[in-house]
Amino acid sequence: MRSVIYSMGVSLDGYIVGPDGDLNWTPPDDELFRFVTDETREIGVYLLGRRLYETMLYWETAGQDPSLDDLGRAWAAVWNPLPKVVFSTTLSTVRGQARQATGGLAEEIERLRAESGEGHIAVGGATLAAEAAALGLIDEYRARVFPVLLGGGIPFFPRHERRVDLELLETRTFGSGVVYLRHRVVR
């Protein structure tokens, strides 16, 4: 059965976006960018909320930009063909390799897990990931912890009142000080 993963950059105090929607606390890091690109190669389908989908639309055409560096081209080559499912009540259409979800999150994940597809099911976007976590659907948390305290914003971990035990599977420290933590949910 396909695993559901939630992987994202997070501040040391647990936020993926700063208090004012700020994302500029994640400085460029070629080593980390290559790592994320390689990690994305393991994904078979990506589930996105509307905000993350709209943010990632840049990559639909970025690969055609002659000023894009080799790392950006490599990312675009992995991201663009990746099947995506967008959860939104406000978008009327989606582009590229995306389709709009036809059911609820649990229903979509159940259907995708039953398919014979390769690769993980990735959940992106804090709101969507929080819903998946609350439903007990996430199998692995993969956090890239940046050495910064944001003091508020959108949390990486959902705020619900149930304990989730985790088993550490992997750690890695990058030259920039970012620490990668990979945990499996203990069931």
C-alpha positions in Angstrom: 0.0 0.0 0.0 1.2 3.5 -0.8 2.4 5.7 2.1 1.1 9.2 2.7 3.9 11.7 3.5 3.9 15.3 4.6 7.2 17.0 3.8 7.9 20.7 4.1 10.3 23.3 5.3 9.6 24.5 8.9 11.1 27.0 11.3 12.6 25.8 14.5 9.5 27.0 16.3 7.2 25.0 14.0 5.9 27.3 11.3 5.9 26.9 7.5 4.9 30.5 6.8 5.7 33.6 8.9 3.1 35.8 10.6 2.7 38.0 7.5 2.7 35.3 4.9 6.5 35.7 4.8 8.5 32.9 3.1 11.9 34.7 2.7 13.3 32.9 5.8 14.4 29.9 3.7 17.6 31.1 2.1 18.9 29.5 -1.1 20.7 26.2 -0.5 21.8 24.2 -3.5 22.5 21.1 -1.5 19.0 21.2 0.1 17.3 22.0 -3.3 19.0 18.9 -4.9 17.8 16.8 -1.9 14.2 18.0 -2.2 14.3 17.4 -5.9 15.5 13.8 -5.3 12.9 13.3 -2.6 10.2 14.4 -5.0 11.2 11.7 -7.5 9.9 9.2 -4.9 6.4 10.7 -5.1 3.7 9.2 -7.3 1.0 11.8 -6.7 0.9 15.1 -4.9 -2.2 16.4 -3.0 -2.3 20.2 -2.7 -4.5 22.8 -1.2 -5.4 25.8 -3.2 -2.8 28.2 -1.8 0.1 25.8 -2.4 -1.2 24.9 -5.9 -1.3 28.6 -6.8 2.2 29.1 -5.4 3.5 26.2 -7.4 1.9 27.3 -10.7 5.1 29.3 -11.3 6.9 26.0 -12.2 4.4 25.2 -15.0 6.3 27.5 -17.2 9.6 28.2 -15.4 11.3 25.4 -17.2 11.0 27.5 -20.4 12.7 30.5 -18.9 16.3 30.7 -20.3 17.5 32.5 -17.2 16.6 29.5 -15.0 19.6 27.7 -13.6 20.3 24.0 -13.9 18.9 23.2 -10.4 15.6 25.0 -11.3 15.4 23.1 -14.6 16.0 19.8 -12.8 13.2 20.6 -10.3 10.8 21.7 -13.1 11.5 18.4 -14.9 10.5 16.4 -11.8 7.6 18.6 -10.7 5.7 19.3 -14.0 5.0 15.7 -15.0 4.0 14.7 -11.4 0.3 14.0 -11.1 -1.4 16.4 -8.7 -4.8 16.5 -7.1 -6.0 20.0 -6.0 -8.5 20.4 -3.1 -10.3 23.7 -3.6 -13.8 25.0 -3.3 -13.0 28.3 -5.1 -11.0 27.2 -8.2 -13.0 26.4 -11.3 -10.1 24.9 -13.3 -6.5 23.7 -12.8 -3.6 23.4 -15.2 -0.8 21.0 -16.2 -0.8 17.6 -14.7 -3.3 18.6 -12.0 -6.9 17.6 -11.5 -9.4 18.8 -9.0 -10.4 16.4 -6.2 -13.7 14.7 -6.8 -14.2 13.6 -3.2 -13.1 14.4 0.3 -9.5 13.9 1.4 -10.0 10.6 3.1 -11.9 9.3 0.0 -9.2 10.5 -2.4 -6.4 9.0 -0.3 -8.3 5.7 0.0 -8.7 5.5 -3.8 -5.1 6.4 -4.5 -3.8 3.8 -2.0 -5.9 1.2 -3.7 -4.5 2.0 -7.1 -1.5 0.1 -8.3 0.6 3.3 -8.8 4.2 3.7 -7.9 5.5 6.2 -5.4 4.3 7.9 -2.3 1.2 10.0 -1.9 2.4 13.5 -0.8 0.2 15.9 1.1 1.2 19.6 0.7 -0.1 22.7 2.3 -0.7 23.2 6.1 -4.5 23.1 6.0 -4.7 20.0 3.9 -2.0 18.3 5.9 -3.7 19.2 9.2 -6.9 17.6 7.9 -5.0 14.5 6.8 -3.3 14.3 10.2 -6.6 14.8 12.1 -8.0 11.8 10.1 -5.0 9.7 10.9 -4.0 9.4 7.3 -0.3 10.5 7.4 2.3 7.7 7.5 5.4 9.8 7.6 6.4 13.4 8.6 9.5 14.8 6.8 10.5 18.1 8.2 13.4 20.3 6.9 14.0 22.4 10.0 15.5 25.8 9.3 17.5 27.6 12.0 15.1 30.5 12.5 12.4 31.4 15.0 9.4 33.1 13.3 7.3 33.7 16.4 4.0 32.8 14.7 2.4 32.1 11.3 1.0 28.9 9.8 2.1 25.8 11.9 3.7 22.7 10.3 2.0 20.4 12.8 -1.7 20.4 13.2 -3.2 21.8 16.4 -5.4 18.9 17.6 -5.7 17.2 20.9 -4.5 13.7 20.2 -1.1 12.2 20.7 0.8 10.7 17.8 3.8 8.6 18.5 6.6 8.8 16.0 9.6 6.6 15.1 12.8 8.3 13.8 13.8 6.9 10.5 16.5 9.3 9.3 18.3 12.6 10.0 20.6 14.7 7.9 22.2 18.0 8.5 23.0 20.3 5.6 25.8 22.8 5.4 23.4 25.7 5.8 22.3 24.4 9.2 19.0 22.9 8.0 18.2 19.6 9.7 16.1 17.0 7.9 14.0 14.8 10.2 12.1 11.8 8.9 9.6 10.1 11.2 7.1 7.3 10.7 3.8 7.3 12.6 3.7 4.4 15.0 0.4 2.6 14.7 
